[in-house]
């Protein structure tokens, strides 16, 4: 249960960061990545929920793309 709360709080914080459009906004992708990794672990190992794991795993790719675009390019 704690994994779901960690993911929820991470997503809320990341959304606030990205929508603020400030210098620190780019860190929202790192927070999203953290939340998606936590929930992917939960859905794969604890809950065995393949559709939710797939969704979170896809979003890890989106997060990595955002990190690449905001931090490396």
C-alpha positions as CSV (number, residue, x, y, z in Angstrom):
1,X,0.0,0.0,0.0
2,X,2.9,2.4,0.8
3,X,4.1,2.0,-2.8
4,X,0.9,3.4,-4.2
5,X,1.1,6.4,-1.9
6,X,4.7,7.0,-2.8
7,X,3.7,6.9,-6.5
8,X,0.7,9.2,-5.9
9,X,2.7,11.8,-4.0
10,X,5.5,11.7,-6.6
11,X,3.1,12.2,-9.4
12,X,1.4,15.2,-7.7
13,X,4.7,16.8,-7.0
14,X,6.0,16.2,-10.5
15,X,2.9,17.6,-12.1
16,X,3.2,20.7,-10.0
17,X,6.8,21.1,-11.0
18,X,6.1,20.7,-14.7
19,X,3.1,22.9,-14.8
20,X,4.8,25.7,-12.9
21,X,7.1,26.4,-15.9
22,X,10.0,27.6,-13.7
23,X,13.7,26.8,-13.8
24,X,13.1,23.8,-11.5
25,X,10.3,22.4,-13.7
26,X,12.7,20.0,-15.5
27,X,13.1,18.1,-12.2
28,X,9.5,17.0,-12.5
29,X,10.7,14.4,-15.0
30,X,13.0,12.9,-12.4
31,X,10.2,12.8,-9.9
32,X,7.9,11.2,-12.4
33,X,10.6,8.6,-13.2
34,X,11.0,7.8,-9.5
35,X,7.2,7.3,-9.1
36,X,6.9,5.2,-12.2
37,X,9.8,2.9,-11.1
38,X,8.2,2.5,-7.7
39,X,4.8,1.6,-9.2
40,X,6.3,-0.7,-11.8
41,X,8.0,-2.6,-9.0
42,X,4.8,-2.8,-7.1
43,X,2.7,-3.8,-10.1
44,X,5.2,-6.5,-11.3
45,X,6.4,-8.0,-8.0
46,X,3.7,-7.3,-5.5
47,X,0.4,-7.1,-7.3
48,X,1.1,-9.1,-10.6
49,X,-1.0,-6.5,-12.5
50,X,0.4,-6.7,-16.0
51,X,-1.7,-3.9,-17.6
52,X,-0.7,-1.4,-14.9
53,X,2.9,-2.6,-15.1
54,X,2.9,-2.1,-18.9
55,X,1.5,1.4,-18.5
56,X,4.1,2.5,-15.9
57,X,6.9,0.9,-17.9
58,X,5.8,2.9,-21.0
59,X,5.8,6.0,-18.9
60,X,9.4,5.3,-17.8
61,X,10.3,5.6,-21.4
62,X,8.4,8.9,-21.6
63,X,10.2,10.1,-18.5
64,X,13.6,9.2,-19.9
65,X,12.7,11.0,-23.1
66,X,11.8,14.1,-21.1
67,X,15.1,13.8,-19.1
68,X,17.0,13.5,-22.3
69,X,15.3,16.6,-23.8
70,X,15.5,18.8,-20.7
71,X,18.9,17.8,-19.3
72,X,21.1,16.4,-22.1
73,X,20.1,18.4,-25.2
